[in-house]
Amino acid sequence: MTVIYILWLREVKRYVRSRPQIIASLAQPLLYLLVLGFGLGPVFERAGQGSYIQFVGPGVVGMGILFTSIFSGIGLLWDRQFGFLKETLVAPVPRLQIMAGRTLGGATIAMIQGMLVLAVCMIAGFRPQSLLGVPMALVFMALTAIVFAALGTAIGSALKDMQGFQLIMNFLVMPIFFLSGALFPLTNLPTALTVATRLDPLAYGIDGLRGALIGLWQIGPVTNVVVLASVGAAFLALGARAFSKIQV
Amino acid sequence: MIRVQNLVKTFGEVKAVDDVSFEVRAGEIFAFLGPNGAGKTTTIQMLTTLQRPTSGSMSLDGVDPTTKQLEARRSFGIVFQDPSLDVELTAYENLELHGVLYHVPRKVRSERIETLLKLFELWDRRDSFVKTFSGGMKRRLEIARGLLHTPKILFLDEPTLGLDPQSRNQLWTHVKGLNESEGVTVFLTTHYMDEAERVAHRIAIIDHGRIVAQGTAQELKAQTGTDSLEGAFLALTGSTIRDERADAADQMRQMVKMWRR
């Protein structure tokens, strides 16, 4: 247990100490929020969908969580390059514990990041429907963070160097983001796209956040929780497997 | 304590370790000498569960590190050849983390951290981030960390690379002390003949992945008819200079160094 804790603490310490990075990573969601929020706002409203800032707010929160948690897993690559990974790999503790500590650490910082993005959204004009929805939103944030931190660990364990990183970014992370319904409603889509969005775990996280914060459910709370929890468990198993096979 | 039989490791076409067999007795200090790229580090990586052998068998204190990895990891400590510190943490935090990973009880942990940081003259800088340390300081910290717990077997992979003579002396005095008082078995690799001669009970010379000779320093000298270990080494391995192949990690580190400037 102390092993999981100390590795969790390491991730959190590293995050808290890298203030410039925290600010930089707030910029991207903020850009989406402001540019799309104000740029697409009038069109969105004329289409009878209400305020776009309200709609896209939970989307960019989910985006912040997605990027932070996947990157934390890819931080494993840096540890591999700088050698620290070896130090943990030869330690007399089950690799499952090492993987758990890192992944929970990654999920924690992703959650902090999500809350920061939410705060920024509120400064920009986003308003949750009621404060009662916020605890429920936190639950969905945590689930989403765990799903993608575990995926990040699995990817980080499988990649050998940074060259694969662009590939992952363009063919996995960006599609996950765009297909999640973070930016557009998931209703009245062509069938192929509907299927694709339903296969995207982030769609369930975003729907949960949106439902909790502004009361707009397109999938439904129970389905969201069930899907996120089972996908999370599957990714954790996948991550643990990949991590236990690492050779330096 | 360490038994290796017909160990082979191939990377694609390259045979990094080619049919290596040797044995290290309990309480012995055993040195692996060899030119760059001879297979020293690969052998250590296989013994310490970081790489799987292509074929051959190994045992550490009676445990096979390929099948019983966790059990094997309980028996050794290691100082790596290349950096393995977390530079975003402080010196103290690095040692603390190591202590927790190796189940050193809290009280013993803080005492030993203090002793070792003082021994390697890093105590005043304990709360500085490792990224602010010079190369030599980082190296000293790695060594202090490797000595934090007392394992049955201690692997030292070119531990004195980049160390000043004072720290080098501290290290060997400490390692000899551990070997004599606690009976720790030591497996080390080095480029420095004088060190091998000073601390090692027995020496194996490895070249192109094969052990070309092993025995005490005296025996090696007698075998080659030379009067120094260096002479024996050159007689056995020839005098051509080898290049190590650079892997992705090295390239990456160079990139980062470039961008840091």
Interface residues (C-beta under 8 A of the other chain):
Chain A: T2 V3 I6 L7 R10 K13 R14 R17 S18 D79 R80 Q81 F82 G83 F84 L85 K86 E87 T88 L89 V90 A91 P92 V93 P94 K160 D161 M162 Q163 Q247 V248
Chain B: Q45 T48 T49 L50 Q51 R52 L70 R73 R74 F76 I78 F80 D82 P83 S84 L85 D86 V87 E88 L89 E93 E96 L97 H98 V100 L101 Y102 H103 A248 A249 M252 R253 V256
